[in-house]
Amino acid sequence: MIRYALKCEKDHSFDMWFADSGTYDTLAGRSLVSCPDCGSTDVRKAIMAPGISSAKKSETPTLSPRAMAEAIRKVRAHVMRETTDMGRDFPDEALRMHEGDVEARPIRGEATPDEVKSLIDEGVPILPVPPEPPKEN
């Protein structure tokens, strides 16, 4: 398959796919290629930049396992430093804060999967705290 950038006599630009260059030549020669805007069959190839694949796979930076573990440790340290541990009272306290029954403040604690689902269903904004990464040898 090959894609051509095309232009008609009225300077409308459009792209079309063909099985190969010979197919384009045959169809255009028989006036079977037409502009989708005006229907003109007076069509010619336009200048087109070639599609060249890059050797680069991704622009997304990746972290080494060691760097990722360090980032998790930093996030955990921040959460532990800036929140109050509610333990097993976390689900009830989070819901009371969400409903405005108690003053909102940063808290953390434990919740079962069913309690987490219930809090999410109620619209309570919660996030899991990542577990401590294993110590390096």
C-alpha positions in Angstrom: 0.0 0.0 0.0 1.1 3.5 -0.8 -0.4 6.8 0.2 -0.2 9.8 -2.0 -0.9 13.5 -1.2 -3.0 14.7 -4.2 -4.3 18.1 -5.5 -7.0 18.8 -7.9 -7.2 21.6 -10.6 -9.0 23.8 -8.0 -6.1 23.3 -5.5 -8.0 21.1 -3.1 -5.6 18.9 -1.2 -6.4 15.3 -0.1 -4.7 11.9 0.5 -5.6 8.6 -1.0 -4.2 5.1 -0.6 -3.4 2.8 -3.5 -2.2 -0.8 -3.8 1.0 0.5 -5.5 2.3 3.3 -7.7 1.2 1.5 -10.8 -2.4 1.3 -9.6 -2.4 5.1 -9.1 -1.1 5.7 -12.6 -3.7 3.4 -14.1 -6.7 4.8 -12.2 -5.6 8.5 -12.7 -5.0 7.8 -16.4 -8.6 6.5 -16.7 -9.9 9.6 -14.8 -11.0 7.3 -11.9 -9.3 9.3 -9.2 -11.4 12.3 -8.2 -11.3 15.1 -5.6 -13.6 14.5 -2.7 -14.4 18.2 -2.4 -15.4 19.1 -6.0 -15.4 15.8 -7.9 -12.7 16.9 -10.4 -10.8 14.1 -12.0 -7.9 16.5 -13.0 -5.8 15.3 -10.2 -2.0 15.3 -9.7 0.5 14.2 -7.0 1.4 16.9 -4.5 4.8 17.2 -2.8 4.8 15.0 0.2 7.3 14.4 3.0 8.3 10.8 3.2 7.3 8.7 6.2 10.6 7.8 7.8 10.6 5.7 11.0 12.9 6.9 13.8 15.3 4.7 15.6 14.1 6.2 18.9 11.5 4.0 20.5 10.0 6.3 23.0 10.5 9.8 24.4 9.1 8.6 27.8 11.8 8.5 30.4 12.1 5.3 32.3 13.3 4.9 35.9 15.7 2.2 37.0 14.3 -0.1 39.7 16.6 1.5 42.2 15.4 5.0 41.3 11.7 3.9 41.4 12.2 2.4 44.8 13.8 5.7 46.0 10.9 7.7 44.6 8.4 5.4 46.4 10.4 5.8 49.7 10.2 9.6 49.3 6.4 9.5 48.6 5.8 7.3 51.6 8.0 9.5 53.9 6.0 12.5 52.8 2.6 10.8 53.4 3.7 9.5 56.9 5.1 13.0 57.8 2.0 14.9 56.6 -0.9 12.7 57.7 -2.5 11.4 60.8 -2.8 7.6 61.2 -6.4 6.6 61.8 -5.7 2.9 61.7 -8.9 0.8 61.2 -11.0 4.0 61.9 -9.9 5.4 58.5 -13.0 4.5 56.5 -15.4 6.0 59.0 -13.3 9.2 59.5 -12.8 9.7 55.8 -16.6 9.5 55.2 -17.3 11.9 58.1 -14.9 14.4 56.6 -16.4 14.0 53.2 -19.9 14.6 54.5 -18.7 17.7 56.4 -19.4 16.2 59.9 -15.7 16.8 61.0 -13.0 19.1 59.8 -11.1 17.9 56.7 -7.5 17.0 57.3 -4.9 14.7 55.7 -5.4 11.2 57.2 -4.2 7.7 56.4 -5.2 4.2 57.7 -6.5 0.8 56.8 -9.5 -0.3 54.8 -10.8 -3.5 53.4 -11.5 -3.8 49.6 -15.2 -3.5 50.3 -14.7 -0.4 52.4 -12.5 1.1 49.7 -15.2 0.4 47.1 -17.9 2.0 49.3 -15.8 5.1 49.9 -15.1 5.5 46.1 -18.9 5.0 45.4 -19.6 7.8 47.9 -17.2 10.1 46.0 -14.6 10.2 48.8 -11.2 11.1 47.3 -8.8 8.4 48.5 -5.5 6.9 47.2 -3.5 3.9 48.2 -0.2 4.4 49.8 2.4 2.3 48.0 4.1 -0.4 50.1 7.6 0.0 51.4 10.0 -1.3 48.7 12.3 -4.1 49.8 15.7 -3.1 51.2 18.7 -3.3 48.9 21.3 -6.0 49.6 
